[in-house]
């Protein structure tokens, strides 16, 4: 279930981050259209991260404690960026001032780029291993997290989410000229995503055991195939194919990550026996049973609600729909 929650988070919040990053360097009129495209859904997408964090805390409290102490500074920076981003969405249109709008648009860009980068760094470090001792305490420093492999993973996440966000805009933007430019950018970002994927996979194969499981190899192979299909969709101008394919690529990639990690949850680089796994870090069976029952009831309800939300706001955004200064 935690895998499902993180998969939903990376898919939904991934295109939010991507759209936010694509605002960089754009004219005010286009930035306003991008904000309008994700305006009705971005806050609902962000709830998936909160739910995944809450589920981790309830099901695996030792992992929650160790992870949040390990990534304390990184998570502080991420939350700062997310707060800036949330406030920016709400305040950017409150005053008719170009400086005001530009400032908050920069907040959205900053609040989209930083979390995308830090999530990539965190994911790679979880697989690569962290200096965790026998008492489940992190004994490293913040700079131990900034190793070349993790930074490469962060860059890969940034490019992947930018590609995914651009594909979402292909479904939401009505302006023909802007749409044609986004198609070209999507194809270029797709090629960049594939290139960074190859570099990241090579580094991960050297620094982690991600390629030692057949299931992981299958998921990663499927994600590469989906990325190629997304590039083909962008090249042919089919935004629906491009977005669905990049969605599947992120889903397969996330499943591949958890498959490689299983049954571990946090890998100890000091001694494999000190790694946190689903057995030594779990809550009581009673707690897990209650969570399973609650998830079986409420996750389908949330999925239906979000599907309904996207149906309601499915129309494309036109320049006449937005107000800019």
Order of alpha helices (4+ residues) and beta strands (2+ residues): alpha-alpha-alpha-alpha-alpha-alpha-alpha-alpha-alpha-alpha-beta-beta-alpha
